[in-house]
């Protein structure tokens, strides 16, 4: 059905392409104003609709920067029930902050400021007014938010679906034309196989045609050996049978990883940022054991019916040239 829709929607591709190209061109030429900052602002984003691994990359950057500067992260807070600027604090949940921001708060809240705001200019201004004020701000999913000009752009693209091989919506998955990659300072090819060959890297490098100011990195997902819950931890491979529940843009890497482990599971797949209904929770409560992603766990952990059967599998980003990437980020922060 989806393939049929994309085929039928192809005539609209030139329209979407033209509109997004003109908007970006207007910003590039100065017809639309974009605010720049005298302190370091780092943007993490992508050209595609989603599923490139922005949340793990933002977490990576927060972990890298939090001991160097007073660090804050700002996102739109997709899926939240609130509006305007909201600063994370004790007592708030994913309904106030959105899944990703609540996850950042759970993991880093004591050492960084976590906030959400649809208007990134306003959000940045509010964060700078805090005591202690934010010295460096990481913007989550703001690559197309042209009203703000980040000093450093990290563009993500997945190994299995490179932006160079894609087209704009509605037939493709790109939010804007491929030429948007030129705004990036660092391009990271995410979710690469652990066995990626140098020849594969070379082919991807040739496809992208890096500009003089750009660097290219390759990253993979490292899964934890233990799954976690409110009760504690247990070894993933000790699981006998379970149900995998996901509400993310692309669950394929996780599904393939679990299959490679020869684990016995069924997969219940929901849309990205899915709001689980009472009927959904009743269905899930009948399952013996549930494994989910950390992002989905942020929403499901408050369901009392699932409390004793819900686990998540932590992940982290592994970069092929972490030393070079870290240096590029830290150098930018120190010189801005």
C-alpha positions as CSV (number, residue, x, y, z in Angstrom):
1,X,0.0,0.0,0.0
2,X,2.8,2.4,0.9
3,X,4.7,1.7,-2.3
4,X,1.5,2.3,-4.3
5,X,0.9,5.6,-2.5
6,X,4.5,6.8,-3.2
7,X,4.1,5.8,-6.8
8,X,0.9,7.8,-7.2
9,X,2.4,10.8,-5.3
10,X,5.3,11.1,-7.6
11,X,3.8,14.1,-9.6
12,X,3.9,16.1,-6.4
13,X,7.7,15.6,-5.9
14,X,8.7,18.6,-8.1
15,X,6.2,20.8,-6.2
16,X,7.7,19.8,-2.8
17,X,11.2,20.1,-4.2
18,X,10.6,23.6,-5.5
19,X,9.0,24.9,-2.4
20,X,11.8,23.6,0.0
21,X,14.5,24.6,-2.4
22,X,13.2,28.2,-2.7
23,X,12.9,28.5,1.1
24,X,16.5,27.4,1.7
25,X,17.7,29.6,-1.1
26,X,15.9,32.6,0.5
27,X,17.7,31.9,3.7
28,X,21.1,31.4,1.9
29,X,20.7,34.8,0.1
30,X,19.5,36.6,3.2
31,X,16.0,37.3,2.1
32,X,14.8,35.4,5.2
33,X,16.6,36.3,8.4
34,X,18.4,33.7,10.5
35,X,19.9,34.4,13.9
36,X,23.5,33.6,14.7
37,X,25.1,33.4,18.1
38,X,28.4,34.4,19.8
39,X,28.5,31.2,21.8
40,X,28.6,27.6,20.6
41,X,25.4,26.1,19.2
42,X,25.5,22.6,17.7
43,X,22.7,21.2,15.6
44,X,22.1,17.5,15.1
45,X,19.7,16.7,12.3
46,X,19.1,14.9,9.1
47,X,17.7,15.4,5.6
48,X,15.3,12.4,5.9
49,X,12.0,12.1,7.8
50,X,13.5,10.1,10.7
51,X,15.2,7.0,12.0
52,X,18.8,8.1,11.6
53,X,19.8,7.9,15.2
54,X,19.6,11.6,16.3
55,X,18.8,10.8,20.0
56,X,21.9,8.6,20.5
57,X,24.1,11.2,18.8
58,X,22.7,14.0,21.0
59,X,23.4,11.8,24.0
60,X,26.9,11.3,22.7
61,X,27.5,15.0,22.4
62,X,26.0,15.8,25.8
63,X,28.3,13.2,27.4
64,X,31.3,14.7,25.6
65,X,30.6,18.3,26.5
66,X,29.0,18.2,30.0
67,X,32.3,18.2,31.8
68,X,33.8,21.0,29.6
69,X,31.0,23.6,29.6
70,X,27.6,24.3,31.1
71,X,25.7,22.3,28.5
72,X,22.0,22.4,27.5
73,X,20.0,20.6,25.0
74,X,16.9,22.0,23.2
75,X,14.4,20.3,21.0
76,X,10.9,20.8,19.8
77,X,9.6,18.2,22.2
78,X,7.7,16.2,19.5
79,X,4.6,14.4,20.9
80,X,4.3,16.4,24.1
81,X,1.0,17.7,25.5
82,X,2.5,21.1,26.4
83,X,3.3,24.2,24.4
84,X,5.9,26.9,24.5
85,X,9.2,26.8,26.5
86,X,9.4,24.1,29.2
87,X,12.5,23.4,31.3
88,X,12.8,19.8,32.5
89,X,12.5,19.4,36.2
90,X,11.5,16.8,38.8
91,X,7.9,15.8,38.4
92,X,7.6,16.3,34.7
93,X,7.2,13.3,32.3
94,X,7.3,12.5,28.6
95,X,3.9,14.1,28.2
96,X,5.5,17.5,29.3
97,X,8.8,17.1,27.4
98,X,8.4,14.5,24.6
99,X,10.1,11.2,24.5
100,X,13.6,12.2,23.6
101,X,13.9,15.2,25.9
102,X,12.6,13.2,28.8
103,X,15.2,10.6,28.0
104,X,17.9,13.2,28.1
105,X,16.6,14.5,31.4
106,X,16.5,11.0,32.9
107,X,20.1,10.3,31.9
108,X,21.8,13.7,32.2
109,X,19.3,16.0,34.1
110,X,21.6,16.5,37.1
111,X,24.5,17.8,35.0
112,X,22.8,19.6,32.0
113,X,19.7,21.7,31.3
114,X,17.1,20.0,29.2
115,X,14.4,22.2,27.5
116,X,11.8,22.1,24.8
117,X,10.4,24.9,22.7
118,X,8.9,25.0,19.2
119,X,10.5,28.4,18.7
120,X,14.2,27.6,18.8
121,X,15.2,31.3,19.0
122,X,13.0,31.8,22.1
123,X,14.2,28.5,23.6
124,X,17.9,29.5,23.2
125,X,17.2,32.9,24.7
126,X,15.4,31.4,27.7
127,X,18.2,28.8,28.3
128,X,20.8,31.6,28.3
129,X,18.8,33.5,31.0
130,X,19.0,30.5,33.4
131,X,21.4,30.5,36.3
132,X,23.9,29.1,35.6
133,X,23.3,30.0,32.0
134,X,24.0,27.5,29.2
135,X,27.5,28.0,27.7
136,X,26.9,25.5,24.8
137,X,23.6,24.4,23.4
138,X,22.9,21.2,21.5
139,X,19.9,21.4,19.2
140,X,18.0,18.2,18.6
141,X,16.5,17.8,15.1
142,X,16.9,21.4,14.0
143,X,18.6,21.0,10.6
144,X,15.6,22.4,8.8
145,X,14.9,25.1,11.4
146,X,16.6,27.8,9.4
147,X,15.5,30.7,11.7
148,X,18.5,29.6,13.8
149,X,22.0,29.3,12.3
150,X,24.0,26.8,14.4
151,X,27.7,27.3,14.5
152,X,28.3,23.6,13.8
153,X,25.9,21.2,12.0
154,X,26.1,17.4,12.4
155,X,24.1,15.7,9.6
156,X,23.1,12.1,10.0
157,X,22.3,9.6,7.3
158,X,21.8,5.9,7.7
159,X,24.1,3.3,6.0
160,X,21.1,1.5,4.6
161,X,19.3,4.6,3.2
162,X,21.8,7.3,2.2
163,X,20.4,10.7,1.4
164,X,22.4,10.5,-1.9
165,X,20.1,7.7,-3.0
166,X,16.9,9.2,-1.9
167,X,14.4,11.9,-3.2
168,X,12.1,14.4,-1.5
169,X,8.7,13.7,-0.1
170,X,6.1,12.4,-0.8
171,X,7.7,9.7,-2.9
172,X,11.0,9.7,-1.1
173,X,11.9,10.4,2.5
174,X,13.9,13.7,2.2
175,X,12.5,16.8,4.0
176,X,14.5,19.0,1.6
177,X,16.6,18.6,-1.6
178,X,19.9,16.7,-1.3
179,X,21.9,19.9,-1.7
180,X,21.0,20.7,1.9
181,X,23.9,18.5,2.9
182,X,26.2,21.5,2.0
183,X,25.3,23.2,5.3
184,X,26.8,20.4,7.4
185,X,30.2,20.6,9.0
186,X,30.3,16.9,10.0
187,X,28.4,14.1,8.2
188,X,27.9,10.9,10.1
189,X,26.8,7.7,8.4
190,X,24.9,5.9,11.1
191,X,23.9,2.3,11.9
192,X,26.8,0.9,9.9
193,X,27.4,-2.9,10.2
194,X,30.3,-3.8,12.4
195,X,31.9,-5.5,9.4
196,X,31.8,-2.4,7.1
197,X,34.7,-2.5,4.7
198,X,37.1,0.3,3.8
199,X,35.9,-0.1,0.2
200,X,32.3,0.6,1.3
201,X,33.5,3.7,3.1
202,X,35.3,4.8,0.0
203,X,32.2,4.3,-2.2
204,X,30.0,6.3,0.2
205,X,32.6,9.1,0.4
206,X,32.6,9.3,-3.4
207,X,28.8,9.5,-3.5
208,X,28.6,12.4,-1.1
209,X,31.3,14.5,-2.7
210,X,32.5,16.3,0.4
211,X,33.1,20.0,0.4
212,X,36.3,21.6,1.8
213,X,34.7,22.4,5.1
214,X,33.2,19.0,5.7
215,X,34.4,15.8,7.5
216,X,32.9,12.4,7.1
217,X,32.5,9.8,9.9
218,X,31.0,6.3,10.2
219,X,29.2,5.0,13.3
220,X,27.5,1.9,14.5
221,X,25.2,1.0,17.3
222,X,26.6,-0.8,20.3
223,X,24.0,-2.7,22.3
224,X,24.3,-3.3,26.0
225,X,24.9,-6.9,27.2
226,X,22.2,-6.3,29.9
227,X,18.6,-5.2,29.7
228,X,17.3,-2.8,32.3
229,X,14.1,-2.2,34.2
230,X,12.8,-0.5,37.3
231,X,13.7,-3.8,39.2
232,X,17.3,-3.9,38.0
233,X,19.2,-5.6,35.2
234,X,19.5,-9.0,33.6
235,X,21.6,-10.5,30.8
236,X,20.0,-10.2,27.4
237,X,20.9,-13.6,26.3
238,X,19.3,-15.2,29.4
239,X,15.9,-14.3,28.0
240,X,14.0,-17.3,26.8
241,X,11.0,-15.9,25.0
242,X,9.7,-12.3,25.0
243,X,7.8,-9.7,22.9
244,X,9.6,-6.8,21.4
245,X,7.5,-3.7,21.4
246,X,8.7,-0.7,19.4
247,X,7.3,2.8,18.5
248,X,10.3,4.2,16.6
249,X,10.9,5.2,13.0
250,X,13.2,2.3,12.1
251,X,13.3,-0.8,14.3
252,X,15.1,-3.0,11.7
253,X,18.6,-2.7,13.2
254,X,17.3,-3.8,16.6
255,X,15.2,-6.6,15.2
256,X,18.2,-7.9,13.1
257,X,20.5,-7.7,16.2
258,X,18.1,-9.8,18.3
259,X,17.7,-12.3,15.4
260,X,21.4,-12.6,15.1
261,X,21.5,-13.6,18.8
262,X,19.0,-16.4,17.9
263,X,16.6,-15.1,20.5
264,X,12.9,-16.3,20.5
265,X,10.6,-13.3,20.2
266,X,7.6,-11.7,18.5
267,X,7.6,-8.1,17.3
268,X,4.7,-5.7,17.9
269,X,5.6,-2.6,15.9
270,X,3.9,0.7,16.4
271,X,4.4,4.1,14.6
272,X,7.1,6.5,15.7
273,X,6.1,8.5,18.8
274,X,3.0,6.4,19.2
275,X,0.7,7.2,22.1
276,X,-0.3,3.9,23.6
277,X,-4.0,3.7,24.3
278,X,-5.8,1.9,27.2
279,X,-6.6,-0.9,24.9
280,X,-3.0,-1.2,23.8
281,X,-1.8,-1.4,27.5
282,X,-4.4,-4.0,28.3
283,X,-3.1,-6.1,25.3
284,X,0.5,-5.6,26.4
285,X,-0.3,-6.5,30.1
286,X,-1.3,-10.0,28.9
287,X,2.3,-10.7,27.7
288,X,4.8,-12.5,29.9
289,X,7.9,-10.3,29.2
290,X,8.3,-7.1,27.1
291,X,11.5,-5.8,25.7
292,X,11.5,-2.3,24.2
293,X,13.8,0.6,23.3
294,X,14.9,3.2,25.8
295,X,12.8,5.8,24.1
296,X,9.6,3.7,24.3
297,X,10.4,2.8,27.9
298,X,10.1,6.5,28.7
299,X,6.4,6.3,27.9
300,X,5.6,2.8,29.1
301,X,7.4,2.8,32.4
302,X,4.4,4.6,34.2
303,X,1.9,1.9,33.2
304,X,1.4,0.0,36.4
305,X,0.1,-3.1,34.5
306,X,3.5,-3.4,32.8
307,X,5.7,-2.6,35.8
308,X,7.0,-6.1,36.5
309,X,7.5,-7.2,32.9
310,X,8.9,-4.2,31.1
311,X,12.6,-4.0,30.1
312,X,14.7,-1.9,27.7
313,X,17.9,-2.4,25.9
314,X,20.4,0.5,26.2
315,X,22.4,1.5,23.2
316,X,25.3,3.8,22.5
317,X,27.0,5.3,19.4
318,X,30.4,4.0,18.4
319,X,32.4,6.2,15.9
320,X,35.1,4.9,13.6
321,X,37.2,7.9,14.3
322,X,36.0,9.1,17.7
323,X,39.2,10.9,18.4
324,X,38.9,13.0,15.3
325,X,35.2,13.7,15.8
326,X,35.6,14.6,19.4
327,X,38.5,17.0,18.6
328,X,36.5,18.7,15.9
329,X,33.5,19.3,18.3
330,X,35.7,20.4,21.2
331,X,37.8,22.7,19.1
332,X,34.6,24.4,17.8
333,X,33.3,24.8,21.4
334,X,36.6,26.2,22.6
335,X,37.0,28.7,19.8
336,X,33.4,30.0,19.6
